[in-house]
């Protein structure tokens, strides 16, 4: 096992239960585990020694919701002025052409962006499996994560309710329940590691109430619990979803989940914008978690999650960037800033502070993923997952008054100097250690262009050239 010594930091922001800070402190890790943190540590050498003078050390951020494959469909003009349902219907026509090599390329880009923004653990929700393509798409994401060195929590998504059965997605990106459950078992048995400091954990994740059947929900819950893995899905994201559930199912989305066994300490939902007071009480009682995705919710015009009410009720809340097609980025540190600003606007400037938002992205996210024993804070016995920011750069001048809030409120480039996962340096001087960034960008752009061209041939729409209506001619 290798050893790591970070010494003489400007500050170490632990985000532990007491939110302790260690100005001028040091940290020592053996293998993945932190064995000492604080001042005057009895260690002078290590396999990796980092002089952190002038730098601030933070616990690694944890992303609780993403769709990595969507990195190939960012900034498409044709879908820039649409809400969720229309946006999905359009993009399904592009995603139906995905191949395994595309998934690898998109994962390198998305996970790389996350690492460069201080994220050390990422959950992903992959649910789009085109007809005639190998089911082993998530394997390509896991391969990319292993090469980059990020802690990874892929969830095996699924859609079984195609348009021919009254659902939203085209039948061409849906699968039978038999295929879904069989591949979910394969992924869990092949990759899931429930052990301490695991680098890969696997979850089960039917997509949403408007793309799955009640049978699939129940069968997925049974499968997940038989293996002891966690469960994830979209819920309460839009008013359209509410209407769909009321019209097609005769109940609200959370009631549909409760009826089919999808509540409990092993369940987390993405978005949660339209939970009412009664439902927030149910979330707390069932100990469900929620992934907050503020940038995506703002871009899609979906609404504002009742974050303050949830926190006051004791609901577990983490942070997520959501799919890059609804965010156009995978920058989790920027997501912390957006969450802070959004809820200042929505709830007033005294409702939630910058450090509170950092806590949501660290300790809060770890609780949502059921991983709080290993990650989420810098403490003895936890993983050496962290990032460093040089406080001497121009963007922080005049701002060095609160080191915990510093990267949330200032330094808007949001690229960290160094990221470490399990004691291993994976970003150094702002660059990925495990990938050629330029080569990865070229490969992903080529895959994106192929997808767009395939869709244009099939639908007679040029997605790359189509522009949204020019509403203000004088601009």
C-alpha positions as CSV (number, residue, x, y, z in Angstrom):
1,X,0.0,0.0,0.0
2,X,1.3,3.4,-0.9
3,X,1.4,6.3,1.5
4,X,0.4,10.0,1.0
5,X,1.5,13.0,3.0
6,X,-0.1,16.4,2.4
7,X,1.7,19.0,4.6
8,X,1.5,22.6,5.5
9,X,-1.8,23.3,3.8
10,X,-3.2,26.8,4.0
11,X,-6.3,25.1,5.4
12,X,-7.9,21.7,5.5
13,X,-11.7,21.9,5.3
14,X,-12.9,18.6,6.7
15,X,-16.7,18.9,6.4
16,X,-17.0,16.5,9.3
17,X,-19.8,16.6,11.8
18,X,-18.3,19.6,13.5
19,X,-17.1,21.2,10.3
20,X,-13.6,21.4,11.7
21,X,-10.8,23.2,9.9
22,X,-7.1,22.8,10.3
23,X,-5.2,26.0,9.2
24,X,-1.6,25.0,8.5
25,X,-2.6,21.4,8.9
26,X,-1.4,18.1,7.3
27,X,-2.9,14.8,6.3
28,X,-1.4,11.3,6.1
29,X,-2.9,8.3,4.4
30,X,-1.9,4.7,4.0
31,X,-3.4,3.1,0.9
32,X,-6.9,4.6,0.6
33,X,-7.3,5.4,4.3
34,X,-6.7,8.6,6.1
35,X,-4.8,7.7,9.3
36,X,-3.9,11.1,10.6
37,X,-5.1,14.7,10.1
38,X,-4.3,17.9,12.0
39,X,-1.1,19.6,13.2
40,X,2.3,18.3,14.2
41,X,1.8,14.9,12.6
42,X,4.6,12.3,13.3
43,X,5.3,11.7,9.6
44,X,8.0,13.3,7.5
45,X,8.1,11.1,4.4
46,X,5.7,9.1,2.2
47,X,5.6,7.6,-1.2
48,X,3.8,10.8,-2.4
49,X,4.6,14.0,-0.6
50,X,2.6,17.2,-1.5
51,X,3.7,20.6,-0.2
52,X,0.3,22.3,0.1
53,X,1.6,25.7,1.2
54,X,-0.9,28.3,-0.1
55,X,-3.4,25.5,-1.0
56,X,-6.7,24.6,0.6
57,X,-7.7,21.0,0.9
58,X,-11.3,19.9,0.6
59,X,-13.1,16.6,0.7
60,X,-13.9,15.2,-2.7
61,X,-17.3,16.2,-4.1
62,X,-19.9,13.4,-4.7
63,X,-22.1,13.5,-7.8
64,X,-25.4,11.6,-7.1
65,X,-27.0,11.9,-10.5
66,X,-25.7,12.0,-14.1
67,X,-26.3,10.6,-17.6
68,X,-22.7,10.5,-19.0
69,X,-23.7,9.5,-22.5
70,X,-25.4,12.8,-22.9
71,X,-22.0,14.5,-23.2
72,X,-22.4,13.7,-26.9
73,X,-25.5,15.8,-27.3
74,X,-24.6,19.0,-25.6
75,X,-25.4,22.5,-27.1
76,X,-27.7,21.3,-29.8
77,X,-29.6,24.3,-31.0
78,X,-32.7,22.4,-32.0
79,X,-33.5,21.5,-28.3
80,X,-32.4,24.7,-26.6
81,X,-35.9,26.1,-26.2
82,X,-37.9,23.0,-25.1
83,X,-39.2,21.6,-21.9
84,X,-38.5,18.1,-20.7
85,X,-41.0,15.9,-22.6
86,X,-40.4,17.6,-26.0
87,X,-36.7,17.7,-25.3
88,X,-36.7,13.9,-24.6
89,X,-38.8,13.0,-27.6
90,X,-36.3,14.9,-29.9
91,X,-33.1,13.5,-28.3
92,X,-34.4,9.9,-28.3
93,X,-34.1,10.1,-32.1
94,X,-30.3,10.8,-31.6
95,X,-29.7,8.4,-28.7
96,X,-31.2,5.5,-30.6
97,X,-27.9,5.4,-32.6
98,X,-25.6,5.0,-29.6
99,X,-22.9,2.4,-29.8
100,X,-20.6,1.0,-27.1
101,X,-17.6,3.0,-28.3
102,X,-19.7,6.1,-28.0
103,X,-20.4,5.4,-24.4
104,X,-16.7,5.0,-23.6
105,X,-15.9,8.3,-25.3
106,X,-18.6,10.2,-23.5
107,X,-17.7,8.6,-20.1
108,X,-14.1,9.7,-20.4
109,X,-15.2,13.3,-21.1
110,X,-17.9,13.5,-18.4
111,X,-15.9,11.7,-15.7
112,X,-12.8,13.8,-16.7
113,X,-14.8,17.0,-16.3
114,X,-16.0,15.9,-12.9
115,X,-12.5,15.0,-11.7
116,X,-11.3,18.4,-12.8
117,X,-14.0,20.1,-10.8
118,X,-13.1,18.3,-7.5
119,X,-15.5,15.4,-7.8
120,X,-14.1,12.1,-6.6
121,X,-17.2,9.9,-6.7
122,X,-19.8,9.8,-9.4
123,X,-23.1,8.0,-9.8
124,X,-24.5,7.5,-13.3
125,X,-27.9,6.6,-14.5
126,X,-27.7,4.9,-17.9
127,X,-31.1,3.9,-19.3
128,X,-31.0,4.2,-23.1
129,X,-30.3,0.8,-24.8
130,X,-31.0,0.9,-28.6
131,X,-32.3,-2.1,-30.3
132,X,-29.6,-4.4,-31.9
133,X,-26.8,-2.9,-29.8
134,X,-24.9,-4.9,-27.1
135,X,-26.3,-4.6,-23.7
136,X,-22.8,-4.1,-22.3
137,X,-22.9,-0.3,-22.5
138,X,-22.4,0.3,-18.8
139,X,-19.3,-1.9,-19.0
140,X,-17.7,0.8,-21.2
141,X,-18.4,3.5,-18.5
142,X,-16.8,1.3,-15.9
143,X,-13.8,0.8,-18.1
144,X,-13.4,4.6,-18.5
145,X,-13.9,5.2,-14.7
146,X,-11.2,2.6,-13.9
147,X,-8.7,4.2,-16.3
148,X,-9.4,7.7,-14.9
149,X,-9.3,6.6,-11.3
150,X,-12.7,8.0,-10.1
151,X,-14.9,6.2,-7.6
152,X,-17.9,5.1,-9.6
153,X,-21.5,4.2,-8.9
154,X,-23.2,3.2,-12.2
155,X,-26.9,2.4,-12.0
156,X,-28.5,0.1,-14.5
157,X,-31.3,2.1,-15.9
158,X,-34.1,0.8,-18.1
159,X,-37.2,1.7,-20.2
160,X,-39.9,-0.9,-20.9
161,X,-42.9,1.3,-21.6
162,X,-42.6,2.4,-25.2
163,X,-44.9,4.6,-27.2
164,X,-46.9,1.6,-28.5
165,X,-47.8,0.9,-24.8
166,X,-48.6,4.5,-23.9
167,X,-45.2,5.6,-22.7
168,X,-43.0,8.5,-23.9
169,X,-39.9,6.9,-25.4
170,X,-39.9,5.2,-28.9
171,X,-40.0,1.4,-28.7
172,X,-36.5,1.3,-30.4
173,X,-34.8,2.4,-27.1
174,X,-36.9,0.2,-24.8
175,X,-36.2,-3.4,-23.7
176,X,-38.2,-6.3,-22.4
177,X,-38.3,-6.8,-18.6
178,X,-36.6,-10.1,-19.0
179,X,-33.6,-8.5,-20.8
180,X,-33.4,-5.7,-18.3
181,X,-33.4,-7.9,-15.3
182,X,-30.9,-10.4,-16.7
183,X,-28.4,-7.6,-17.6
184,X,-29.0,-6.0,-14.2
185,X,-28.0,-9.3,-12.5
186,X,-24.9,-9.6,-14.8
187,X,-23.7,-6.2,-13.9
188,X,-24.2,-6.6,-10.1
189,X,-22.5,-10.0,-10.1
190,X,-19.6,-8.8,-12.3
191,X,-18.8,-5.4,-10.8
192,X,-20.6,-4.6,-7.6
193,X,-18.2,-4.4,-4.6
194,X,-19.9,-3.8,-1.2
195,X,-16.6,-3.8,0.6
196,X,-14.8,-0.9,2.3
197,X,-13.3,1.7,-0.1
198,X,-14.9,0.0,-3.1
199,X,-14.1,1.7,-6.4
200,X,-17.3,0.4,-8.1
201,X,-20.8,-0.1,-6.7
202,X,-23.8,-0.9,-8.9
203,X,-27.4,0.1,-8.5
204,X,-30.7,-0.7,-10.2
205,X,-32.5,2.3,-11.8
206,X,-35.7,2.1,-13.9
207,X,-35.9,5.4,-15.7
208,X,-39.1,7.2,-14.7
209,X,-42.9,6.7,-14.2
210,X,-43.6,7.6,-17.9
211,X,-41.2,5.0,-19.3
212,X,-41.6,1.9,-17.2
213,X,-44.3,-0.5,-16.0
214,X,-45.4,-1.2,-12.5
215,X,-44.3,-4.8,-13.0
216,X,-40.7,-3.7,-13.8
217,X,-40.7,-1.5,-10.7
218,X,-41.6,-4.4,-8.5
219,X,-39.3,-6.9,-10.2
220,X,-36.4,-4.4,-10.0
221,X,-37.0,-3.7,-6.3
222,X,-37.0,-7.4,-5.6
223,X,-33.8,-8.0,-7.6
224,X,-32.0,-5.1,-6.0
225,X,-32.9,-6.1,-2.5
226,X,-32.0,-9.7,-3.1
227,X,-28.4,-8.5,-3.9
228,X,-28.4,-5.7,-1.3
229,X,-27.8,-2.9,-3.8
230,X,-29.4,0.5,-4.0
231,X,-32.3,1.8,-6.1
232,X,-32.5,5.0,-8.1
233,X,-35.0,6.7,-10.5
234,X,-36.3,10.1,-11.6
235,X,-39.2,11.4,-9.7
236,X,-41.3,14.6,-9.3
237,X,-39.3,16.5,-12.0
238,X,-42.0,18.3,-13.9
239,X,-45.7,19.1,-14.0
240,X,-46.0,17.0,-17.1
241,X,-44.9,14.0,-15.1
242,X,-47.5,14.8,-12.5
243,X,-50.2,15.0,-15.2
244,X,-49.1,11.8,-16.8
245,X,-49.2,9.9,-13.5
246,X,-52.6,11.2,-12.6
247,X,-54.1,10.5,-16.0
248,X,-52.4,7.2,-16.8
249,X,-51.9,5.7,-13.3
250,X,-54.5,7.5,-11.2
251,X,-52.0,8.7,-8.6
252,X,-49.1,11.0,-8.0
253,X,-45.6,9.9,-8.8
254,X,-44.5,9.2,-5.2
255,X,-47.7,7.3,-4.4
256,X,-46.9,5.1,-7.5
257,X,-43.4,4.4,-6.1
258,X,-44.8,3.6,-2.6
259,X,-47.4,1.3,-4.1
260,X,-44.7,-0.7,-5.9
261,X,-42.1,-1.0,-3.2
262,X,-39.9,1.9,-4.2
263,X,-39.4,3.6,-0.8
264,X,-36.8,3.0,1.8
265,X,-33.3,3.8,3.1
266,X,-32.0,2.1,-0.1
267,X,-33.8,4.4,-2.5
268,X,-32.9,7.8,-3.9
269,X,-34.7,9.9,-6.4
270,X,-33.4,12.5,-8.9
271,X,-34.9,16.0,-8.9
272,X,-37.9,16.0,-6.4
273,X,-39.1,19.4,-7.5
274,X,-42.8,18.7,-7.1
275,X,-42.9,16.9,-3.7
276,X,-45.6,18.5,-1.5
277,X,-45.5,18.8,2.3
278,X,-47.2,15.4,2.7
279,X,-44.7,13.7,0.4
280,X,-41.8,15.4,2.1
281,X,-43.0,13.8,5.3
282,X,-43.2,10.4,3.6
283,X,-39.6,10.8,2.3
284,X,-38.4,11.5,5.8
285,X,-40.4,8.6,7.3
286,X,-39.1,6.2,4.7
287,X,-35.5,7.6,4.8
288,X,-35.4,8.1,1.0
289,X,-32.7,10.3,-0.5
290,X,-33.0,13.0,-3.2
291,X,-30.5,14.2,-5.8
292,X,-30.8,18.0,-6.3
293,X,-29.8,19.1,-9.9
294,X,-30.2,22.9,-9.9
295,X,-28.6,23.8,-13.2
296,X,-30.6,21.2,-15.2
297,X,-33.8,22.2,-13.4
298,X,-33.2,25.9,-14.3
299,X,-32.2,25.2,-17.9
300,X,-35.2,23.0,-18.6
301,X,-37.6,25.4,-16.8
302,X,-38.7,22.5,-14.6
303,X,-38.9,24.4,-11.3
304,X,-37.1,24.8,-8.0
305,X,-36.7,22.0,-5.6
306,X,-38.1,22.7,-2.1
307,X,-34.6,22.3,-0.7
308,X,-35.1,24.2,2.6
309,X,-38.2,22.3,3.5
310,X,-36.5,19.0,2.8
311,X,-33.5,19.9,4.9
312,X,-35.7,21.1,7.8
313,X,-37.7,17.9,7.6
314,X,-34.5,15.8,7.8
315,X,-34.7,14.4,4.2
316,X,-31.3,13.2,2.8
317,X,-30.3,15.5,0.0
318,X,-27.2,15.3,-2.3
319,X,-26.1,17.2,-5.4
320,X,-26.0,16.1,-9.0
321,X,-25.1,17.7,-12.3
322,X,-27.7,15.6,-14.2
323,X,-27.2,14.7,-17.9
324,X,-24.9,17.0,-19.8
325,X,-27.5,17.6,-22.5
326,X,-29.6,19.3,-19.9
327,X,-26.7,21.0,-18.2
328,X,-24.2,21.3,-21.0
329,X,-21.4,20.6,-18.5
330,X,-20.2,18.1,-15.8
331,X,-18.8,20.6,-13.4
332,X,-19.8,19.7,-9.8
333,X,-18.1,22.5,-8.1
334,X,-20.0,25.0,-10.3
335,X,-23.1,23.1,-9.4
336,X,-22.5,23.9,-5.7
337,X,-22.4,27.6,-6.6
338,X,-25.5,27.4,-8.7
339,X,-27.4,25.7,-5.8
340,X,-26.3,28.4,-3.5
341,X,-27.4,31.2,-5.8
342,X,-30.7,29.6,-6.8
343,X,-31.8,29.1,-3.2
344,X,-30.7,32.6,-2.2
345,X,-33.1,33.8,-4.8
346,X,-35.9,31.3,-4.0
347,X,-35.7,31.3,-0.2
348,X,-33.8,34.4,0.8
349,X,-30.2,35.0,1.7
350,X,-30.4,33.6,5.2
351,X,-32.0,30.3,4.3
352,X,-28.8,28.4,3.3
353,X,-25.2,29.4,3.2
354,X,-22.3,28.5,0.8
355,X,-20.8,26.1,3.3
356,X,-24.2,24.4,3.7
357,X,-24.2,23.8,-0.1
358,X,-20.7,22.4,0.1
359,X,-22.0,20.1,2.8
360,X,-24.8,18.9,0.5
361,X,-22.3,18.0,-2.2
362,X,-20.0,16.1,0.3
363,X,-21.6,14.6,3.4
364,X,-25.1,14.9,2.1
365,X,-24.3,13.1,-1.2
366,X,-22.5,10.4,0.7
367,X,-25.6,9.7,2.8
368,X,-27.8,9.7,-0.3
369,X,-25.6,7.0,-1.8
370,X,-25.3,5.0,1.4
371,X,-21.6,5.5,1.4
372,X,-21.1,7.8,4.4
373,X,-18.8,5.4,6.3
374,X,-16.1,5.7,3.6
375,X,-16.5,9.1,1.9
376,X,-18.0,12.6,2.3
377,X,-15.6,14.2,4.8
378,X,-11.9,14.2,5.7
379,X,-11.6,12.2,8.9
380,X,-9.4,9.4,10.2
381,X,-10.7,6.1,8.9
382,X,-12.3,7.6,5.8
383,X,-11.0,7.5,2.2
384,X,-8.3,10.0,1.1
385,X,-10.7,11.5,-1.5
386,X,-10.0,15.2,-1.8
387,X,-9.1,18.1,-4.0
388,X,-6.8,21.1,-3.6
389,X,-7.1,24.6,-4.8
390,X,-4.3,27.1,-4.8
391,X,-5.6,30.2,-3.0
392,X,-2.8,32.4,-4.4
393,X,-4.4,32.6,-7.9
394,X,-5.8,35.9,-9.2
395,X,-9.4,34.8,-9.0
396,X,-9.2,34.5,-5.2
397,X,-7.5,37.9,-4.5
398,X,-9.4,39.9,-1.9
399,X,-11.6,36.8,-1.1
400,X,-9.5,34.9,1.5
401,X,-11.8,35.4,4.4
402,X,-13.7,32.1,4.5
403,X,-11.9,29.2,3.1
404,X,-14.9,26.8,3.2
405,X,-17.0,29.2,1.1
406,X,-14.1,30.3,-1.2
407,X,-14.6,27.9,-4.1
408,X,-18.4,28.2,-4.0
409,X,-18.4,32.0,-4.3
410,X,-15.3,32.9,-6.2
411,X,-12.8,31.5,-8.7
412,X,-15.3,30.9,-11.4
413,X,-13.0,28.9,-13.7
414,X,-13.8,26.0,-11.4
415,X,-10.9,23.8,-12.4
416,X,-9.1,22.5,-9.3
417,X,-5.3,22.2,-9.1
418,X,-5.2,18.6,-7.9
419,X,-7.7,15.8,-7.3
420,X,-6.9,12.7,-5.3
421,X,-9.0,9.5,-5.1
422,X,-8.2,6.8,-2.6
423,X,-4.7,8.4,-2.0
424,X,-3.9,8.4,-5.7
425,X,-3.4,11.6,-7.7
426,X,-5.8,11.6,-10.7
427,X,-5.7,15.4,-11.6
428,X,-2.4,17.2,-11.4
429,X,-1.9,20.9,-12.2
430,X,-5.4,21.0,-13.5
431,X,-4.9,18.1,-16.0
432,X,-6.1,14.5,-16.0
433,X,-3.4,12.0,-15.2
434,X,-5.2,9.0,-16.7
435,X,-6.2,10.3,-20.1
436,X,-5.0,12.4,-23.0
437,X,-7.6,15.2,-22.8
438,X,-7.2,16.4,-26.4
439,X,-7.5,12.9,-27.8
440,X,-10.5,12.3,-25.6
441,X,-12.2,15.5,-26.8
442,X,-11.5,14.7,-30.5
443,X,-13.0,11.2,-30.1
444,X,-16.1,12.4,-28.3
445,X,-16.7,15.1,-30.9
446,X,-16.4,12.6,-33.7
447,X,-18.9,10.3,-32.0
448,X,-21.3,13.3,-31.5
449,X,-21.2,14.2,-35.2
450,X,-21.9,10.6,-36.2
451,X,-24.9,10.5,-33.9
452,X,-26.2,13.8,-35.3
453,X,-25.7,12.8,-38.9
454,X,-27.4,9.4,-38.3
455,X,-30.4,11.1,-36.7
456,X,-30.6,13.7,-39.5
457,X,-30.7,10.9,-42.2
458,X,-33.5,9.1,-40.4
459,X,-35.7,12.1,-39.4
460,X,-34.9,14.6,-42.2
461,X,-34.0,17.2,-39.7
462,X,-30.5,18.7,-39.6
463,X,-30.0,18.9,-35.8
464,X,-26.6,20.6,-36.2
465,X,-27.8,23.5,-38.4
466,X,-31.4,24.0,-37.1
467,X,-31.6,27.2,-35.1
468,X,-34.3,28.1,-32.6
469,X,-36.7,30.9,-33.6
470,X,-35.2,34.3,-33.4
471,X,-37.6,35.9,-31.0
472,X,-35.9,39.4,-30.7
473,X,-34.8,40.5,-34.2
474,X,-32.9,43.5,-32.8
475,X,-30.5,41.4,-30.8
